[in-house]
Every structure is written in C-alpha cells, then in structure tokens.
Amino acid sequence: MTALSFHLSCVPPATTHQRKKIVTIRTRDGREFATLADTAELNHAKALLEELLIPHQPLGPLRGPVVLAIDYTWPWLASHGKRVRAGGPLPHLSRPDLTNVTKTLEDRLTALRFIEDDRKVVDLHVRKWWGDEPGITVTIACFVPTSRAHTPGRRVDTLPLLTGVVPETGGLL
C-alpha cells in the first residue's frame, strides 16, 4: 500500500494536547509529586477519533517516510451569511490552534498503526476551514521525491502527490 485517503464525518474535536491538567500523585511512602494528565475532554476527543478511524484502519502501517495531509472542516457559524457560504470553504482563523489539534490526530494514527511512528512524517500539509461538509480529510502516502535528487536543504515538491484531496477554495487563497 502506497497511499490511503479517507474522510471522517464529524465536527472536528477542538480539544488539544495543550489542554492537560496537573494531578498530584502520592507514593506508598507518603511522598507527593505533580504530573500532567489528560483532561476528560481530551480523553473524549481521543475516543471519538479512534471510533472514526477504526473503519479505515489498514492491515499494517505505512513504512518509511510518509506524507500526511489533513484538512479540518468545521460547520459554518450562524454569523456566516449566504453570500459567504456561497463562496465555498473559508479559512478558519480562530481556535483551536492547528498544530495542537493535529498532534492529537497524529498520535491516534500512530496508536492505530496507520503509520509506524509520527516522527516518520517528513512532509505535513494541514489546513482548517469553515464549510458545508464538516469533518477531517486524511491522506497518508509514502514519501517519493520528485525527479530531482533529494538532498538535505533542497526543496522537494510533494504537492503533486496530493492533488485532488483538498477542498476548492473559491479563490480565497
């Protein structure tokens, strides 16, 4: 398998890995120390992602370096009028922070063995939108350099690998 693409129909979770709580743990000998733990909201977001990802789970992870493309689409707000909606997907400029919400999904992709390890992601394309079809579109592909020899410091264009995966912007970008 060299590529996998699917859409998770949901309102993307807004809870991120940055939302942790401090808990105090007491050892048997009475010493106490503080540590970070997942909040109930983060545990719920992880469970939701796992539930949505399991039907798309591959037999084995993509091996080696991978390209990961993720599009998050939140439903239109009531304040988005008909004229705005008619223009197609609109960039989502408010919370949650894109990199933090992506970390939660990357960890679930690793836990469910879509990819070997999130450090194997060598090319990451992530976008967030307001749009008609809420959800998360995920594409995972084996990294294949273009015709130019790949050397450190030289840009390798992988966008042709992912064409047709992202929503039309209606000229917004």
C-alpha positions in Angstrom: 0.0 0.0 0.0 1.5 3.4 -1.0 -1.4 5.7 -0.1 -4.6 5.9 2.0 -7.2 8.6 1.8 -10.5 8.9 3.8 -12.9 11.4 5.2 -14.1 11.3 8.8 -17.6 12.9 9.0 -17.7 14.7 12.3 -17.3 18.1 13.9 -13.5 18.1 14.4 -12.6 18.0 18.1 -11.4 21.3 19.4 -9.6 19.9 22.4 -5.9 19.7 22.1 -2.9 18.1 23.8 -2.1 21.5 25.2 -5.2 21.1 27.5 -3.8 18.9 30.2 -4.4 19.0 33.9 -1.9 18.8 36.8 -2.6 15.9 39.1 -0.9 15.1 42.4 0.3 11.5 42.9 1.1 10.2 46.4 3.5 7.3 46.6 3.3 4.5 49.2 5.9 6.1 51.4 3.8 9.4 51.5 5.8 11.5 49.1 3.8 13.6 46.6 4.6 14.8 43.2 2.8 16.5 40.4 2.4 15.2 36.9 0.4 16.1 33.8 -2.7 14.0 32.9 -5.2 14.1 30.0 -8.4 16.0 30.7 -11.8 14.4 30.3 -12.3 16.4 27.2 -9.1 15.2 25.7 -9.9 11.6 26.5 -13.3 12.1 24.8 -11.6 13.6 21.7 -9.2 10.6 21.6 -12.0 8.1 21.9 -14.1 9.9 19.1 -11.1 9.9 16.8 -10.4 6.2 17.4 -14.0 5.3 16.8 -14.0 7.2 13.5 -10.6 5.9 12.4 -11.1 2.2 13.1 -13.2 1.5 10.0 -10.3 2.9 7.8 -7.6 1.1 9.7 -5.1 -0.6 7.3 -3.8 -4.1 7.8 -0.4 -2.7 8.6 1.3 0.7 8.9 2.8 2.6 6.0 6.5 2.0 6.4 9.3 4.5 6.0 8.9 8.3 5.5 5.4 9.4 4.8 3.5 12.5 3.6 0.5 13.4 5.7 -2.2 15.8 4.5 -5.1 16.8 6.8 -8.0 19.1 6.2 -10.2 20.0 9.1 -13.6 21.5 8.2 -15.9 22.9 10.9 -19.5 23.7 10.2 -20.5 27.2 9.2 -21.3 29.6 12.0 -24.7 31.2 12.2 -23.0 34.5 11.5 -21.7 33.2 8.1 -24.3 34.5 5.7 -25.5 33.0 2.4 -23.1 35.2 0.5 -20.1 34.0 2.5 -21.2 30.3 2.3 -21.7 30.6 -1.5 -18.0 31.4 -1.9 -17.0 27.9 -0.8 -14.8 26.9 2.1 -13.5 29.8 4.1 -10.2 29.6 6.1 -10.8 29.0 9.8 -8.8 31.7 11.7 -9.9 31.1 15.3 -9.2 28.4 17.9 -8.2 25.6 18.1 -4.5 26.1 17.1 -3.8 24.0 14.0 -0.6 22.3 15.2 -2.0 21.3 18.6 -5.2 19.7 17.2 -3.0 17.9 14.6 -0.9 16.4 17.3 -3.9 14.6 18.8 -4.8 13.1 15.4 -1.2 12.1 14.6 -1.0 10.3 18.0 -4.2 8.4 17.2 -2.9 7.5 13.7 0.2 6.1 15.3 -1.7 4.2 18.1 -3.9 2.6 15.5 -0.9 1.7 13.3 -1.8 3.8 10.2 1.9 5.0 10.4 4.9 3.4 12.2 5.7 6.5 14.2 4.7 10.1 14.0 8.4 11.0 13.6 8.3 9.2 10.2 6.1 12.1 8.9 8.5 14.0 6.7 6.0 16.2 4.8 3.0 17.6 6.6 0.1 19.6 4.9 -2.6 20.8 7.3 -5.4 23.2 6.8 -8.6 24.2 8.6 -11.8 25.5 7.1 -15.3 26.6 7.7 -17.5 24.7 5.2 -20.6 22.7 4.2 -19.3 19.2 5.0 -17.8 19.1 8.5 -15.1 16.5 9.1 -11.5 15.6 8.8 -10.0 14.5 5.5 -6.8 12.5 5.9 -4.4 11.4 3.2 -1.3 9.3 4.1 1.2 8.5 1.3 4.7 7.1 1.1 7.1 9.8 0.5 8.5 9.7 -3.0 10.9 12.5 -4.1 10.2 14.1 -7.4 12.5 13.7 -10.4 15.2 16.0 -8.8 17.6 14.1 -6.5 16.6 14.7 -2.9 19.4 16.2 -0.9 19.2 17.9 2.5 18.4 21.6 2.1 16.9 21.2 -1.3 13.2 21.7 -1.6 11.3 18.6 -2.8 7.8 19.4 -4.1 5.3 16.7 -2.9 2.1 18.6 -3.6 1.6 16.7 -6.9 1.2 13.5 -4.8 -1.8 15.1 -3.0 -3.7 16.8 -5.8 -7.5 16.4 -5.6 -7.5 15.9 -1.9 -8.2 19.4 -0.7 -11.4 21.4 -1.0 -11.8 24.1 -3.6 -11.0 27.5 -2.1 -13.1 29.6 -4.4 -10.1 31.8 -5.0 -9.6 32.6 -1.3 -6.0 31.5 -1.1 
